[in-house]
Amino acid sequence: MPSPATLLPLAATTDDATESVTNAADFIEKNWADWLAMGLRILLILIIAFAMRSVIRKSLTKLISRMNRGAEAVEGTALGGLLVNAERRRQRSEAIGSVLRSVASFLILGTAVLMVLAQLRIDLAPLLASAGVAGVAIGFGARNLVTDFLSGVFMILEDQYGVGDKIDAGVASGEVVEVGLRVTKLRGDNGEIWYVRNGEIKRIGNLSQGWATAAVDIQVKPTESLSRLREVVQQVADAMAKESPWDERLWGPVEVLGLDEVLLASMTVKVSAKTMPGKQFAVERELRWRIKEAFDAAGIGIIGGPPAPDDAEETAADPAAAVAPPSALANPSSVQSLATNPIPPQTAQGNPRITK
């Protein structure tokens, strides 16, 4: 049988446990309504946040799909071939949609997390202060990254260039292989790959949008008939515009703009035409080829080629034209020739020459 000294601690322990349970029950009874209200508010915040995120993401996806359907509707037509690149528009719309969905998710979920922490009665002032300091530090450390990202976003939104375009970015030029939010990848004329940061691009010259200009300068003798020149060039242009593939690459008539320069020995006639973007150099080479053949057939001489028969006759009629002018040193009695003779030794009376 336990002694009274042993029963006293046991009774004290039982009383303490009973008191603790009673206090806990009272605490729960007094605060369960607040906890339930807090839990319901947190649940409502999360439900609203995820619902908004889902609705916004689905709306953006539908908008992107509608843009792609609009591009596919004109694909294969003349308008689609000239003005709309369906694949480029799809890539641009997908990139824009991805950025917008990410930004929407970050804003909605970030706001929901802050509201949940506020419901849990967590002081947000230190957290916001720390986030502000961290944001400033990251901003200073990664300012180039932020600049590249923002520049890439605006380049995509404004459709400054796309995959397949030939551009001049200042620091490098070539065909666009890949457009990213931070880096644009270009393939140069020699096959090299250039990785250009979007934040470093200060100017962009897109050579593949709209139309291009093919310009050809023709140097002929100033004695040629201008009306005859225009007639021959017009015949070449009409024949070229009817042949494939030049009928598709020429977007306007070949025009003789007139005399660009008139000199004593030559004159320059400028010929120009609007072409498909990126095809101006091929059109220029073909125009030069055809104009040279037409001029040879019409007997029109181009400056820089072999001399014309008239020029050869004029050269043969004046045999002295190839003779060099006489030199003053050829006459031994001339002042120039005497100046080149060696100076004779002096034999003065007071300074006779000493000979051995």
Secondary structure as UniProt FT lines:
FT   HELIX           4..73
FT   TURN            75..76
FT   HELIX           78..83
FT   HELIX           86..119
FT   TURN            120..121
FT   HELIX           124..141
FT   HELIX           143..158
FT   TURN            163..164
FT   STRAND          166..168
FT   STRAND          173..179
FT   STRAND          183..187
FT   TURN            189..190
FT   STRAND          193..197
FT   HELIX           198..200
FT   STRAND          205..206
FT   STRAND          212..220
FT   TURN            222..223
FT   HELIX           226..241
FT   TURN            244..245
FT   HELIX           246..249
FT   STRAND          255..262
FT   STRAND          267..275
FT   TURN            277..278
FT   HELIX           280..298
FT   TURN            303..304
FT   HELIX           309..317
FT   HELIX           319..322
FT   HELIX           328..330
FT   TURN            332..333
FT   HELIX           335..339
//
